[in-house]
Amino acid sequence: MTSNIGSNLIRENFEKINQSNHDEIVEKTKNQVFELLKQNIRPEFLNRVDELIMFSPLNESQIENIVKLQLSNIQKLLSENSVHLEISEKAIKYIAHNGFDPQFGARPVKRAIQKLLLNDLSKDLLAGKVTNNTIIHVDVNEDGKLVFIN
């Protein structure tokens, strides 16, 4: 089970981190978040929780890696039907940027991939615009939109 309790506090505190104060700010933030948990969650429930773990907010570079991982799964699925998806680095950055929300972590990434890539790709597949042995190149055009070139 996860919670976003204290996510604003975490983001604000972690923006102040540097090499000299890292451990101090992490420990301080952890204590503040656990206090927020105690204020917002009933003690009977908290008492049944075995362990509390505080995750650090993801940065845009980490989100790009998550996008690449998600896209590799899509590429594998398409390749089973002899459709090959090649995605430019610019397109990966575009999806990551649109799926990045420091407050919600990686959760918006899947929605961004669905909205920006899969919806249109699915329409093209259903319309017969994409057939077996097709290579689809995904890039970003001058207008800042994803484009499919096959």
C-alpha positions as CSV (number, residue, x, y, z in Angstrom):
1,M,0.0,0.0,0.0
2,T,1.3,3.5,-0.8
3,S,0.2,7.0,0.2
4,N,1.0,10.5,-0.9
5,I,0.8,11.9,2.6
6,G,3.6,14.4,2.9
7,S,4.5,14.4,-0.8
8,N,4.5,18.2,-0.9
9,L,6.7,18.3,2.2
10,I,9.1,15.8,0.8
11,R,9.4,17.7,-2.5
12,E,9.9,21.0,-0.7
13,N,12.5,19.6,1.7
14,F,14.4,17.5,-1.0
15,E,14.8,20.6,-3.2
16,K,17.1,22.0,-0.5
17,I,19.3,18.9,-0.4
18,N,23.0,19.2,-1.2
19,Q,26.0,17.0,-0.4
20,S,26.6,18.5,3.0
21,N,23.0,18.3,4.3
22,H,21.6,15.2,2.6
23,D,21.4,12.8,5.6
24,E,20.1,15.6,7.9
25,I,17.3,16.6,5.5
26,V,16.3,13.0,4.7
27,E,16.1,12.2,8.4
28,K,14.2,15.4,9.3
29,T,11.7,14.8,6.4
30,K,11.2,11.2,7.4
31,N,10.3,12.3,10.9
32,Q,7.9,15.0,9.7
33,V,6.2,12.6,7.3
34,F,5.7,10.0,10.0
35,E,4.2,12.7,12.2
36,L,1.8,13.5,9.4
37,L,0.9,9.9,9.2
38,K,0.1,9.8,12.9
39,Q,-2.1,12.8,12.4
40,N,-4.0,11.5,9.4
41,I,-4.2,7.7,10.0
42,R,-5.9,6.1,12.9
43,P,-3.5,4.5,15.5
44,E,-5.2,1.1,15.3
45,F,-4.4,0.9,11.6
46,L,-0.9,2.2,11.9
47,N,-0.2,-0.4,14.6
48,R,-1.0,-3.1,12.1
49,V,1.5,-1.8,9.5
50,D,4.7,-3.8,9.7
51,E,7.0,-1.3,8.1
52,L,6.9,2.3,6.8
53,I,9.2,3.2,3.9
54,M,9.6,6.8,2.6
55,F,10.6,6.9,-1.1
56,S,12.5,9.8,-2.5
57,P,10.8,11.8,-5.3
58,L,11.7,10.7,-8.8
59,N,13.4,13.2,-11.1
60,E,12.8,13.6,-14.8
61,S,15.8,11.5,-15.8
62,Q,14.5,8.6,-13.8
63,I,11.1,9.0,-15.4
64,E,12.7,8.8,-18.8
65,N,14.2,5.4,-17.7
66,I,10.7,4.3,-16.6
67,V,9.3,5.4,-20.0
68,K,12.0,3.4,-21.8
69,L,11.1,0.3,-19.7
70,Q,7.4,0.7,-20.4
71,L,8.0,1.3,-24.1
72,S,10.2,-1.8,-24.3
73,N,7.3,-3.9,-23.1
74,I,5.1,-2.4,-25.9
75,Q,7.8,-3.0,-28.4
76,K,8.0,-6.7,-27.4
77,L,4.2,-7.0,-27.7
78,L,4.2,-5.4,-31.1
79,S,7.1,-7.5,-32.4
80,E,5.1,-10.6,-31.7
81,N,2.9,-9.4,-34.5
82,S,5.9,-8.4,-36.7
83,V,5.4,-4.7,-36.1
84,H,8.5,-2.9,-35.0
85,L,8.4,0.3,-33.0
86,E,11.4,2.6,-33.1
87,I,11.2,5.6,-30.7
88,S,13.5,8.6,-30.9
89,E,15.2,9.9,-27.9
90,K,13.3,13.2,-28.5
91,A,10.0,11.2,-28.3
92,I,11.1,9.5,-25.1
93,K,11.9,12.8,-23.5
94,Y,8.6,14.2,-24.7
95,I,6.6,11.4,-23.1
96,A,8.6,11.6,-19.9
97,H,8.1,15.3,-19.7
98,N,4.4,15.0,-20.2
99,G,4.2,12.1,-17.7
100,F,6.3,13.7,-15.1
101,D,4.7,15.0,-11.9
102,P,7.1,15.2,-8.9
103,Q,4.1,14.9,-6.5
104,F,2.8,11.6,-8.0
105,G,6.0,9.9,-9.1
106,A,5.7,7.4,-11.9
107,R,1.9,7.0,-11.8
108,P,1.2,9.5,-14.6
109,V,3.7,7.8,-16.9
110,K,1.4,5.0,-18.0
111,R,-1.4,7.5,-18.7
112,A,0.9,9.7,-20.8
113,I,2.0,6.7,-22.8
114,Q,-1.6,5.7,-23.3
115,K,-2.7,9.2,-24.3
116,L,0.3,10.3,-26.4
117,L,1.2,7.0,-28.1
118,L,-1.0,4.0,-27.7
119,N,-4.4,5.6,-28.5
120,D,-3.3,6.8,-31.9
121,L,-1.2,3.7,-32.5
122,S,-4.2,1.5,-31.7
123,K,-6.4,3.5,-34.1
124,D,-3.8,3.0,-36.9
125,L,-3.6,-0.7,-36.2
126,L,-7.4,-1.1,-36.2
127,A,-7.7,1.0,-39.4
128,G,-5.2,-1.3,-41.2
129,K,-2.7,1.5,-41.6
130,V,-0.1,-0.7,-39.8
131,T,0.4,-4.2,-41.2
132,N,2.8,-7.1,-40.5
133,N,6.5,-6.4,-41.1
134,T,6.0,-2.7,-40.6
135,I,8.5,-0.4,-38.9
136,I,6.9,2.5,-37.1
137,H,9.2,5.4,-36.2
138,V,8.0,7.7,-33.5
139,D,9.4,11.2,-33.3
140,V,8.3,14.7,-32.3
141,N,7.4,17.2,-35.0
142,E,8.0,21.0,-35.2
143,D,4.7,21.6,-33.4
144,G,5.8,19.5,-30.5
145,K,3.5,16.6,-31.1
146,L,4.3,12.9,-31.5
147,V,4.3,11.7,-35.1
148,F,4.2,8.2,-36.5
149,I,6.3,7.5,-39.6
150,N,5.9,4.1,-41.4
